[in-house]
Structures are given as structure tokens and as C-alpha cells.
């Protein structure tokens, strides 16, 4: 009986260790995905700022063109 109880406890402990490993691996994967997503967002924010600057330059050029075009008529 004592041997059976020890075997049951050992099995419970093994199950707990396996569960901890499973969730640790899951958290590691989620952490890696979150890190990658955060880096992607940072890159996209930089690209967005750059595109906003280019857009503003184009708007400025268009306004100059409209002003010159209006003066010629």
C-alpha cells in the first residue's frame, strides 16, 4: 500500500512537472511572438512617420504648383 501511494505521488509529481513544462514552453512562445510583434509595430511606426513627411512634402509641392498655376492665368 505504501508503495502504491509513493507511485501515485510520483505520477502526480511527473504530471505536474509536465504541465509546468508545457505552460513554460507556451509562455516562451507567446513572449517570442509578442517581441516580434512589438518590433514590427516599431518598424511600421517609423515607416508611417516617414510616409507622413513625404505626404506633407507632396502636399506642399501641390500647393506651390496650384499657386503658380493660378498666377499664370
N, CA, C and O atoms as a DFTB+ gen file, in Angstrom:
292 C
 N C O
     1  1       0.831      -1.188       0.000
     2  2       0.000       0.000       0.000
     3  2       0.874       1.250       0.000
     4  3       0.611       2.218      -0.714
     5  1       1.914       1.202       0.816
     6  2       2.812       2.351       0.893
     7  2       3.510       2.564      -0.451
     8  3       3.734       3.702      -0.862
     9  1       3.851       1.474      -1.131
    10  2       4.494       1.548      -2.434
    11  2       3.540       2.152      -3.460
    12  3       3.955       2.950      -4.300
    13  1       2.283       1.779      -3.397
    14  2       1.270       2.300      -4.311
    15  2       1.066       3.803      -4.088
    16  3       0.927       4.561      -5.047
    17  1       1.050       4.220      -2.843
    18  2       0.908       5.639      -2.522
    19  2       2.100       6.416      -3.053
    20  3       1.938       7.513      -3.588
    21  1       3.294       5.861      -2.912
    22  2       4.501       6.522      -3.417
    23  2       4.463       6.601      -4.935
    24  3       4.864       7.607      -5.520
    25  1       3.983       5.542      -5.570
    26  2       3.870       5.558      -7.031
    27  2       2.847       6.596      -7.489
    28  3       3.059       7.296      -8.479
    29  1       1.748       6.685      -6.764
    30  2       0.723       7.686      -7.100
    31  2       1.274       9.102      -6.955
    32  3       1.034       9.961      -7.803
    33  1       2.005       9.334      -5.887
    34  2       2.603      10.658      -5.668
    35  2       3.632      10.971      -6.747
    36  3       3.714      12.099      -7.232
    37  1       4.412       9.965      -7.114
    38  2       5.420      10.158      -8.162
    39  2       4.744      10.479      -9.491
    40  3       5.216      11.332     -10.244
    41  1       3.648       9.800      -9.774
    42  2       2.914      10.060     -11.011
    43  2       2.325      11.469     -10.987
    44  3       2.369      12.172     -11.997
    45  1       1.777      11.889      -9.854
    46  2       1.236      13.245      -9.725
    47  2       2.333      14.283      -9.930
    48  3       2.132      15.301     -10.593
    49  1       3.487      14.008      -9.352
    50  2       4.614      14.917      -9.488
    51  2       5.068      14.992     -10.944
    52  3       5.344      16.077     -11.456
    53  1       5.144      13.850     -11.604
    54  2       5.505      13.837     -13.026
    55  2       4.501      14.634     -13.856
    56  3       4.877      15.395     -14.748
    57  1       3.228      14.445     -13.549
    58  2       2.190      15.191     -14.272
    59  2       2.339      16.692     -14.041
    60  3       2.194      17.488     -14.969
    61  1       2.625      17.064     -12.817
    62  2       2.803      18.489     -12.505
    63  2       4.015      19.053     -13.236
    64  3       3.958      20.158     -13.774
    65  1       5.111      18.297     -13.256
    66  2       6.325      18.734     -13.953
    67  2       6.034      18.894     -15.448
    68  3       6.453      19.873     -16.064
    69  1       5.323      17.937     -16.019
    70  2       4.976      18.026     -17.437
    71  2       4.073      19.223     -17.723
    72  3       4.234      19.899     -18.740
    73  1       3.132      19.481     -16.833
    74  2       2.236      20.627     -17.014
    75  2       3.017      21.935     -16.929
    76  3       2.791      22.847     -17.724
    77  1       3.930      22.029     -15.974
    78  2       4.751      23.227     -15.840
    79  2       5.595      23.434     -17.093
    80  3       5.704      24.557     -17.585
    81  1       6.190      22.366     -17.611
    82  2       6.989      22.464     -18.829
    83  2       6.129      22.916     -20.003
    84  3       6.542      23.770     -20.788
    85  1       4.943      22.348     -20.122
    86  2       4.025      22.733     -21.211
    87  2       3.713      24.231     -21.154
    88  3       3.827      24.933     -22.159
    89  1       3.320      24.710     -19.975
    90  2       2.955      26.123     -19.854
    91  2       4.164      27.043     -19.968
    92  3       4.038      28.162     -20.465
    93  1       5.321      26.596     -19.521
    94  2       6.539      27.384     -19.678
    95  2       6.867      27.533     -21.166
    96  3       7.198      28.627     -21.622
    97  1       6.776      26.440     -21.917
    98  2       7.016      26.489     -23.359
    99  2       6.000      27.390     -24.049
   100  3       6.337      28.148     -24.958
   101  1       4.758      27.296     -23.603
   102  2       3.701      28.141     -24.172
   103  2       4.003      29.618     -23.911
   104  3       3.868      30.447     -24.811
   105  1       4.406      29.943     -22.701
   106  2       4.747      31.324     -22.366
   107  2       5.975      31.810     -23.130
   108  3       6.025      32.963     -23.557
   109  1       6.951      30.945     -23.302
   110  2       8.138      31.315     -24.084
   111  2       7.748      31.640     -25.524
   112  3       8.239      32.608     -26.106
   113  1       6.863      30.825     -26.093
   114  2       6.400      31.059     -27.460
   115  2       5.638      32.376     -27.554
   116  3       5.855      33.159     -28.479
   117  1       4.755      32.618     -26.605
   118  2       3.976      33.855     -26.608
   119  2       4.896      35.065     -26.448
   120  3       4.696      36.095     -27.091
   121  1       5.894      34.935     -25.595
   122  2       6.853      36.020     -25.390
   123  2       7.607      36.324     -26.680
   124  3       7.794      37.488     -27.035
   125  1       8.037      35.283     -27.375
   126  2       8.755      35.484     -28.636
   127  2       7.854      36.147     -29.671
   128  3       8.286      37.042     -30.398
   129  1       6.616      35.710     -29.734
   130  2       5.667      36.313     -30.695
   131  2       5.388      37.776     -30.351
   132  3       5.312      38.627     -31.238
   133  1       5.238      38.057     -29.066
   134  2       4.982      39.430     -28.645
   135  2       6.175      40.322     -28.950
   136  3       6.005      41.457     -29.396
   137  1       7.373      39.822     -28.715
   138  2       8.583      40.584     -29.021
   139  2       8.660      40.887     -30.514
   140  3       8.963      42.012     -30.910
   141  1       8.385      39.883     -31.335
   142  2       8.413      40.075     -32.790
   143  2       7.338      41.077     -33.223
   144  3       7.592      41.937     -34.066
   145  1       6.152      40.966     -32.651
   146  2       5.071      41.885     -32.999
   147  2       5.417      43.316     -32.578
   148  3       5.126      44.265     -33.306
   149  1       6.027      43.468     -31.423
   150  2       6.421      44.790     -30.948
   151  2       7.455      45.404     -31.885
   152  3       7.367      46.590     -32.206
   153  1       8.421      44.625     -32.322
   154  2       9.431      45.127     -33.263
   155  2       8.786      45.510     -34.592
   156  3       9.149      46.522     -35.192
   157  1       7.840      44.709     -35.048
   158  2       7.128      45.026     -36.289
   159  2       6.368      46.342     -36.151
   160  3       6.376      47.165     -37.066
   161  1       5.724      46.536     -35.025
   162  2       4.981      47.781     -34.789
   163  2       5.928      48.975     -34.779
   164  3       5.623      50.016     -35.362
   165  1       7.069      48.828     -34.123
   166  2       8.039      49.929     -34.097
   167  2       8.502      50.278     -35.505
   168  3       8.597      51.452     -35.861
   169  1       8.790      49.254     -36.306
   170  2       9.212      49.484     -37.689
   171  2       8.110      50.173     -38.478
   172  3       8.372      51.097     -39.248
   173  1       6.888      49.723     -38.286
   174  2       5.758      50.320     -39.012
   175  2       5.514      51.773     -38.574
   176  3       5.127      52.610     -39.390
   177  1       5.735      52.063     -37.313
   178  2       5.587      53.438     -36.841
   179  2       6.608      54.348     -37.513
   180  3       6.286      55.470     -37.904
   181  1       7.834      53.862     -37.644
   182  2       8.875      54.646     -38.323
   183  2       8.490      54.869     -39.780
   184  3       8.596      55.985     -40.288
   185  1       8.045      53.818     -40.451
   186  2       7.623      53.941     -41.845
   187  2       6.448      54.904     -41.969
   188  3       6.380      55.686     -42.917
   189  1       5.534      54.850     -41.024
   190  2       4.379      55.743     -41.044
   191  2       4.813      57.197     -40.948
   192  3       4.328      58.052     -41.690
   193  1       5.745      57.474     -40.012
   194  2       6.247      58.842     -39.870
   195  2       6.921      59.316     -41.160
   196  3       6.719      60.447     -41.602
   197  1       7.724      58.432     -41.753
   198  2       8.406      58.785     -42.999
   199  2       7.391      59.060     -44.113
   200  3       7.541      60.020     -44.869
   201  1       6.383      58.235     -44.210
   202  2       5.362      58.433     -45.236
   203  2       4.553      59.706     -44.992
   204  3       4.149      60.383     -45.937
   205  1       4.322      60.022     -43.734
   206  2       3.617      61.265     -43.409
   207  2       4.453      62.472     -43.848
   208  3       3.900      63.456     -44.339
   209  1       5.767      62.408     -43.678
   210  2       6.640      63.502     -44.107
   211  2       6.629      63.626     -45.628
   212  3       6.544      64.731     -46.165
   213  1       6.714      62.493     -46.318
   214  2       6.669      62.525     -47.781
   215  2       5.327      63.080     -48.247
   216  3       5.273      63.878     -49.183
   217  1       4.265      62.667     -47.606
   218  2       2.940      63.167     -47.952
   219  2       2.865      64.679     -47.766
   220  3       2.313      65.385     -48.610
   221  1       3.415      65.171     -46.669
   222  2       3.397      66.609     -46.421
   223  2       4.210      67.350     -47.479
   224  3       3.813      68.423     -47.934
   225  1       5.334      66.782     -47.865
   226  2       6.143      67.402     -48.922
   227  2       5.368      67.455     -50.239
   228  3       5.420      68.450     -50.961
   229  1       4.661      66.390     -50.537
   230  2       3.863      66.368     -51.759
   231  2       2.719      67.376     -51.705
   232  3       2.410      68.026     -52.704
   233  1       2.105      67.500     -50.560
   234  2       1.033      68.491     -50.397
   235  2       1.606      69.893     -50.578
   236  3       0.997      70.731     -51.242
   237  1       2.769      70.150     -49.994
   238  2       3.407      71.457     -50.142
   239  2       3.723      71.753     -51.608
   240  3       3.481      72.860     -52.090
   241  1       4.264      70.757     -52.313
   242  2       4.570      70.937     -53.735
   243  2       3.300      71.183     -54.536
   244  3       3.287      72.019     -55.439
   245  1       2.249      70.471     -54.216
   246  2       0.984      70.657     -54.918
   247  2       0.434      72.062     -54.677
   248  3      -0.088      72.691     -55.598
   249  1       0.547      72.550     -53.459
   250  2       0.075      73.900     -53.167
   251  2       0.897      74.930     -53.942
   252  3       0.335      75.890     -54.469
   253  1       2.215      74.748     -54.020
   254  2       3.055      75.660     -54.803
   255  2       2.659      75.624     -56.272
   256  3       2.572      76.663     -56.927
   257  1       2.421      74.422     -56.783
   258  2       2.019      74.270     -58.177
   259  2       0.692      74.977     -58.435
   260  3       0.530      75.660     -59.447
   261  1      -0.250      74.810     -57.520
   262  2      -1.554      75.467     -57.679
   263  2      -1.399      76.982     -57.640
   264  3      -2.058      77.695     -58.397
   265  1      -0.530      77.476     -56.759
   266  2      -0.319      78.916     -56.674
   267  2       0.308      79.440     -57.967
   268  3      -0.123      80.471     -58.483
   269  1       1.311      78.748     -58.494
   270  2       1.946      79.175     -59.744
   271  2       0.970      79.089     -60.908
   272  3       0.936      79.971     -61.767
   273  1       0.194      78.049     -60.932
   274  2      -0.777      77.851     -61.997
   275  2      -1.858      78.921     -61.944
   276  3      -2.330      79.387     -62.981
   277  1      -2.246      79.307     -60.747
   278  2      -3.275      80.358     -60.596
   279  2      -2.752      81.733     -61.000
   280  3      -3.522      82.545     -61.514
   281  1      -1.481      82.017     -60.786
   282  2      -0.881      83.310     -61.140
   283  2      -0.701      83.452     -62.629
   284  3      -0.740      84.563     -63.157
   285  1      -0.500      82.330     -63.323
   286  2      -0.253      82.382     -64.761
   287  2      -1.543      82.672     -65.539
   288  3      -1.488      83.183     -66.658
   289  1      -2.666      82.360     -64.972
   290  2      -3.926      82.555     -65.706
   291  2      -4.471      83.947     -65.546
   292  3      -5.523      84.266     -66.102
